[in-house]
Amino acid sequence: MTSNVTTVSFARGTAPVGDTAVFEIFIRATPERIWEAITDPAQRAVYSFGLETHSDWTTGSSYRAVAPGFGTMAEGENLVVDPPHLLVQSFRALWSEDVAGQGTTRVTWEIEPVGDSCRLTVVHDQLPDSANAELYGGWPMILSGLKTLLETGDRLTTPGSLMYT
């Protein structure tokens, strides 16, 4: 069976469909536990390249993703905060000149209960036509790290996961 589907892959540098990249994962955890892992800086650092994301997590508030010893790597505004099911954020990557030049995009985290687990869908959209794969390509590793943390309590040990630790 041959497929014409191109997956979004940082390693292969393949682009999202249009201005949108969609990532979906199932995690055996409650919506509240997933929300906590997304919004707690210490837990976030375990699965998100070592970046601590700081905010008061209210609609209209700002957030900053900081790598201790390296500075602010991303920032934006919390556009919609509806715990524990929906977080919509503007996103401006700052870790390199190439990604900073891409401008502001949007990231939506949607948590939906499915039996004793949840479907976590992350939509990274409003990407420019020339979106650098570095801008959206880390999502599979981040979400795999989140799943690993919540289901096993362990840290995913891929090189990217350990980048700023």
Disulfide bonds with the S-S distance in Angstrom:
none
